[in-house]
Amino acid sequence: MTPDVRRFLTLLCGEYSNQQQAFDNPPLYAHIFLRYRPLEHLQPGSILLEQSYAVDPKNPYRLRMIRAEEQSKGVIKLWNHTFHDPARFATATFDPDQRLEIRDDDLICLDQCHYQVVEQSDGYHGAMEPGCRCIVHRNGKDTVLVSRFHLQGEALATLDRGHDPITNERCWGSVAGEFRFRRTESWASDMTNAWL
């Protein structure tokens, strides 16, 4: 793992909440938790990503494994994976024994759905990798995912939208703009001994 990847993941790892945004604008934003935790027993740069609603925190609606790898100086690729059986690892974020059970053969690589991250003066900016055409089946139809995030200090802003593959019309996703999260707990210490 390169120093640039380690620095990015050390900043990223933790729990994030958009509680204030959800309380200020409840019709537009659900209260969501994002959690990023190292998977130290897997290939260096492997992180468990969990997204859950605050009203149902023990049943994440999205569980992914992302693997960070520096492709060229200053450019980090996030390989995106889903699980054959997500329910089996639904509590892995808070259960170290369950995390240790995750193996490479539990994962499905999501081709065309990887991210590219670059560091700029105002933090890390990530978006779908150039040339990717990530298809998400939602509400009975295929859509093309347009996704980006900005990580700066304790703040994480994300925006995910699905567009019609023919007309490019927005089919789902935030109408009001980015979800704005604040880190509520840092798991940087988890990175201290990871992949030494």
C-alpha positions in Angstrom: 0.0 0.0 0.0 1.4 3.4 -1.0 1.6 6.3 1.5 -1.0 8.2 -0.5 -3.6 5.4 -0.2 -2.9 4.9 3.5 -3.4 8.6 4.1 -6.7 8.6 2.3 -8.0 5.5 4.0 -6.9 6.8 7.5 -9.0 9.9 6.9 -11.9 8.0 5.4 -12.3 5.2 8.0 -15.0 6.0 10.5 -18.7 6.5 11.0 -20.6 9.4 9.4 -24.1 10.8 9.9 -26.2 13.5 8.1 -28.3 13.9 11.2 -28.3 17.7 11.1 -29.3 17.8 7.4 -32.0 15.3 7.9 -33.4 17.2 10.9 -33.3 20.5 9.0 -35.0 19.1 5.9 -36.9 15.9 6.8 -39.0 15.7 3.6 -35.8 15.8 1.4 -33.2 13.9 3.3 -33.4 10.6 5.3 -31.1 10.2 8.3 -28.4 7.9 7.1 -25.2 6.4 8.6 -22.1 5.6 6.4 -19.5 3.4 7.9 -16.0 2.5 6.5 -13.9 -0.1 8.3 -10.6 -1.8 7.3 -10.6 -5.5 6.4 -7.1 -6.1 7.6 -7.1 -9.8 6.7 -7.8 -9.2 3.0 -5.6 -7.6 0.3 -4.2 -4.2 1.4 -6.6 -1.3 0.9 -9.7 -3.4 1.5 -12.5 -1.5 3.3 -16.0 -2.6 4.4 -18.6 0.1 3.4 -22.0 0.0 5.1 -25.0 2.3 4.5 -28.0 2.2 6.8 -31.0 4.3 7.8 -30.9 5.6 11.3 -34.4 4.1 11.9 -33.1 0.6 11.1 -29.3 0.7 11.8 -28.9 -3.1 12.1 -30.1 -3.8 8.5 -27.9 -1.9 6.1 -29.4 -1.2 2.7 -26.0 -1.3 1.0 -23.0 -3.4 1.9 -19.9 -3.2 -0.2 -16.2 -4.0 -0.1 -14.0 -1.4 -1.7 -10.3 -1.9 -2.4 -8.2 1.2 -2.8 -5.2 1.0 -5.1 -3.0 3.8 -6.4 -3.0 3.6 -10.2 -0.6 6.4 -10.9 0.9 9.2 -8.7 -2.0 10.9 -6.9 -4.7 8.8 -8.6 -6.5 6.2 -6.4 -8.8 3.6 -7.9 -11.6 2.2 -5.7 -12.5 -1.3 -6.9 -16.2 -1.8 -6.0 -17.5 -5.2 -4.8 -20.8 -6.5 -3.6 -21.5 -9.7 -1.6 -23.0 -13.0 -2.8 -25.0 -13.0 0.5 -25.0 -9.5 2.1 -27.3 -10.6 4.9 -24.6 -12.9 6.2 -22.4 -9.9 7.0 -25.1 -7.4 8.0 -23.5 -6.8 11.4 -19.8 -7.1 10.3 -19.1 -3.4 10.8 -19.4 -3.8 14.6 -18.5 -7.5 14.8 -14.7 -8.1 14.4 -15.3 -11.9 14.3 -17.8 -11.6 11.5 -15.4 -9.3 9.6 -12.7 -12.0 9.8 -15.1 -14.4 8.1 -15.2 -12.3 4.9 -13.2 -14.0 2.1 -12.5 -13.1 -1.5 -14.9 -15.7 -2.7 -17.8 -14.0 -0.9 -17.3 -11.0 -3.2 -18.5 -10.0 -6.6 -16.6 -7.4 -8.5 -18.9 -4.8 -9.9 -17.4 -4.2 -13.3 -17.9 -0.7 -14.7 -18.7 0.6 -11.2 -15.3 1.6 -9.9 -14.3 5.1 -8.6 -11.4 7.4 -9.2 -10.1 9.6 -6.4 -7.8 12.5 -6.6 -6.5 14.8 -3.8 -6.9 18.5 -4.4 -6.3 21.6 -2.3 -9.7 21.2 -0.6 -9.6 17.5 0.1 -10.3 14.3 -1.8 -12.7 14.2 -4.8 -14.1 10.9 -6.0 -16.3 10.1 -9.0 -17.1 7.2 -11.3 -14.0 6.2 -13.2 -13.8 7.8 -16.6 -15.4 5.4 -19.2 -17.4 3.5 -16.6 -21.0 2.8 -17.4 -22.4 1.4 -14.1 -25.9 0.0 -14.6 -28.2 0.0 -11.6 -31.5 -1.7 -11.8 -34.0 0.3 -9.8 -37.8 0.9 -9.9 -38.1 -1.7 -12.7 -35.6 -0.3 -15.1 -31.9 -0.1 -15.9 -30.3 3.3 -15.1 -26.7 4.6 -15.4 -25.2 5.6 -12.1 -23.7 9.0 -11.7 -21.9 9.3 -8.4 -19.4 11.5 -6.7 -18.1 12.4 -3.3 -15.9 15.0 -1.5 -14.0 14.2 1.7 -12.5 17.1 3.6 -11.5 16.8 7.2 -14.6 15.6 9.1 -17.0 16.4 6.3 -18.2 14.0 3.6 -20.5 15.0 0.8 -22.1 12.5 -1.6 -24.4 12.6 -4.6 -25.8 9.5 -6.3 -28.3 9.7 -9.2 -29.5 7.3 -11.8 -30.1 8.4 -15.3 -32.0 6.9 -18.3 -29.4 5.2 -20.5 -31.1 6.7 -23.7 -32.4 10.1 -22.7 -30.1 10.8 -19.8 -33.2 12.0 -17.8 -32.8 11.6 -14.0 -34.8 8.6 -12.8 -33.8 8.5 -9.1 -31.6 10.2 -6.6 -31.5 13.4 -4.6 -33.5 16.3 -6.1 -32.2 18.8 -3.5 -28.5 18.1 -3.9 -25.7 16.5 -2.0 -26.1 14.5 1.2 -23.8 16.2 3.7 -22.3 14.0 6.4 -20.1 14.7 9.4 -17.8 12.1 11.0 -19.2 11.1 14.3 -16.5 8.5 15.1 -13.0 8.0 13.7 -11.6 4.6 13.1 -8.2 5.9 12.1 -6.7 3.8 14.9 -7.8 0.7 13.0 -5.5 1.7 10.2 -2.4 2.0 12.5 -1.5 -1.7 12.2 -3.4 -2.5 9.0 -1.3 -4.0 6.2 2.1 -3.2 7.7 
